[in-house]
Amino acid sequence: MNTNVTSVIRIAAIIATLTVAAAGVSAKSAASADRAAQMLAQRGAVSIKAAGPYVEIGTFRITAETKLGRPSVTLPDGTWLYRNFEIKDSDAHGTLVVRFTEGRVSNLSLVTRAVETAMLAPKTSPEGTLIASRR
């Protein structure tokens, strides 16, 4: 009888170990599946390769506007912001940032609302606005 009890305990321990291991693998797979959302939450921004099927690094500005529509906001440096974008197959959502160099898309990223707010904040020095003039 002692052997039967020991066998049952061993089998129960093995089953418990396998169950915990399987749950850990499942949680790890789910977490790695949405890495974009994790990166966005941790960093506030995540680089992306394309915005829709037609806009990627190197796309002309006119093509970007044709495919994405007018931006929600245009920053003084020419950066376009598009609100309410998301990454396909991810919970990551926020504002699409499109930067240009020489009339072509040079950077695409998705940022959080907090980062967008910081981008929209006026840039002034602590003493106020400084104005340069010639002597």
C-alpha positions in Angstrom: 0.0 0.0 0.0 2.9 2.3 0.8 4.1 1.8 -2.8 0.7 2.8 -4.3 0.6 6.0 -2.2 4.1 6.9 -3.2 3.3 6.3 -6.9 0.1 8.4 -6.7 2.1 11.3 -5.1 4.8 11.1 -7.8 2.2 11.1 -10.6 0.4 14.1 -9.0 3.7 15.9 -8.6 4.6 15.3 -12.3 1.2 16.4 -13.4 1.4 19.6 -11.3 4.9 20.3 -12.7 3.7 19.8 -16.3 0.7 22.0 -15.7 2.7 24.8 -14.3 5.3 24.5 -17.1 2.6 24.6 -19.8 1.0 27.6 -18.2 4.3 29.4 -18.2 5.0 28.6 -21.8 1.5 29.7 -22.8 1.9 33.0 -20.9 5.3 33.6 -22.4 3.9 33.0 -25.9 1.1 35.4 -25.4 3.4 38.0 -24.1 5.9 37.7 -27.0 3.0 37.7 -29.5 2.2 41.3 -28.6 5.7 42.7 -28.3 4.7 45.9 -30.1 2.2 46.7 -27.3 4.8 46.0 -24.6 7.4 48.2 -26.3 4.9 51.0 -26.8 3.9 50.9 -23.2 7.5 50.8 -22.0 9.1 53.3 -24.3 6.2 55.5 -25.4 7.1 54.9 -29.1 7.8 52.1 -31.4 9.3 52.2 -34.9 7.2 50.7 -37.7 8.1 49.6 -41.2 4.9 50.6 -43.0 1.7 52.5 -42.5 -0.9 50.5 -44.5 0.1 48.7 -47.7 1.5 51.8 -49.5 3.4 54.0 -47.2 6.9 53.0 -46.1 10.4 54.6 -45.7 11.2 56.3 -49.0 7.6 57.0 -50.1 7.1 60.4 -51.6 5.2 63.0 -49.4 2.4 63.3 -52.0 1.9 59.6 -52.1 1.8 59.4 -48.3 -0.9 62.1 -48.2 -2.9 60.4 -50.9 -2.9 57.1 -49.1 -3.2 58.2 -45.5 -5.2 61.4 -46.0 -4.6 64.8 -44.4 -2.7 64.5 -41.1 -4.5 65.3 -37.8 -1.7 67.7 -37.0 1.4 69.1 -38.8 4.3 70.1 -36.6 6.5 73.2 -37.4 9.3 70.9 -38.6 7.0 69.2 -41.2 6.3 66.1 -39.2 2.8 64.7 -39.7 0.7 63.2 -36.8 -2.2 60.8 -37.5 -4.3 60.0 -34.5 -6.1 56.6 -33.8 -3.7 54.2 -35.6 -3.0 50.7 -34.5 -0.5 48.0 -35.3 -2.0 45.0 -37.1 -2.5 41.9 -34.9 -1.5 43.9 -31.7 -3.1 45.9 -28.9 -0.7 48.7 -29.7 -2.6 51.8 -30.7 -1.8 55.5 -30.6 -0.6 58.3 -33.0 1.2 57.6 -36.2 4.2 59.9 -36.6 5.5 60.4 -40.2 8.8 62.3 -40.6 10.2 63.5 -43.9 13.6 64.2 -45.4 13.9 65.7 -48.8 10.2 65.1 -49.6 10.3 61.4 -48.7 9.2 59.5 -45.7 12.3 59.0 -43.5 10.8 57.6 -40.3 7.5 56.0 -39.2 6.6 55.4 -35.6 3.6 54.9 -33.4 3.6 56.9 -30.1 1.4 57.1 -27.0 -0.9 60.0 -26.2 1.7 61.3 -23.7 4.5 61.4 -26.3 2.1 63.1 -28.7 1.3 65.7 -26.1 5.0 66.4 -25.5 5.5 66.8 -29.2 2.8 69.4 -29.4 4.0 71.4 -26.4 5.5 74.7 -27.3 9.3 74.7 -27.0 10.5 77.7 -24.9 13.4 78.3 -22.8 12.9 78.7 -19.0 13.5 82.5 -19.3 10.9 82.8 -22.1 11.3 83.1 -25.8 14.7 84.1 -27.0 15.1 86.2 -30.1 18.4 86.5 -32.0 19.3 89.7 -33.9 22.3 91.0 -35.8 24.7 93.5 -34.2 
